[in-house]
Amino acid sequence: MSRSYPIISITGSSGAGTTSVKRTFENIFRRENVAAAYVEGDAFHRYNRLEMRTKMAEEAERGNKHFSHFSPETNLFEELEKLFRDYGESGTGTVRHYVHDHEEARLYGADPGTFTEWTPLPEKSDLLFYEGLHGAVVTDKVNIAQHADLKIGVVPVINLEWIQKLHRDRSDRGYTAEAVTDTILRRMPDYINYICPQFTETDINFQRVPTVDTSNPFIARWIPTPDESMVVIRLKNPRGIDFPYLLSMIPNSFMSRANSIVIHGSKLDLAMQLILTPLILQLMERKRRML
């Protein structure tokens, strides 16, 4: 953790809603004049798209049916920890981008499914903002969680996560339901071992819970909407959080535990603005005192 160069880490699996949370942070940064250096977690995958497909096929031939993007074998955890450490110490670091599609290919000048070259972060930034799979990961070799000043977990309940992945991969990527199901099964051990434990390390978790029947996510015809959901917000250390104020500002919210507040799904952005803005301002005030 760094007082002079704070790091905010957003952690959640693909399709969990981390991109929506990122947009909320971007709005807060713009409103409060905070210059953020952005880092995407998939930039620290070990293999590009073609290499990953090849490695997956090789591992399958060896009998490994659980080779996934969630594991240490397929990610540059040491390099990610080095980035967090370097930024916390000096406000510098080296990053790259993973090119997702043709639009990004035109922007970065690299083919879809590949990485750009490693380049330095912008020279002047107020904080580092990470969004990806492993922003709070801890293994026997790395402890990325220890370097972040504010760690946010974004995770839907598992059935909802599967529904979101099924719909996204079928509509956006043309996969069959059977292929997506195979992917879910392949990733499950790494999800249990490397994704779930991070939500114990996070300072705040936002977990979306559907209020409609998702008993069989593999036949769901549509993704439950925010109006059909509740969000459980868990704060690891609730000291200093004005829960009565939050309850008064967020309609129909209630406390489920001493450190947890439940809100209607449509009020997630409002809740994040109310909870996160003071925490970001605290980081900036602490930074200014160190200058």
ABEGO torsion letter per residue (X at the ends): XBAABBBBBBBBBBGAGAAAAAAAAAAAAAAAGBBBBBBBAAAABABBAAAAAAAAAAAAAAGBAABBAABAAABBAAAAAAAAAAAAAAGBEBBBBBBABAAAAAAAGBBBGBBBBBBBBBABBABBBBBEAAAABBBAABBAAAABABBBBBBBBAAAAAAAAAAAAAAAAGBBAAAAAAAAAAAAAAAAAAAAAAAAABABBBBBBBABBAABAAABABBBBAAABBBBBBBABABGBBAAAAAAABBGBBBABAABBBBBAAAAAAAAAAAAAAAAAAAAAAAAAAX
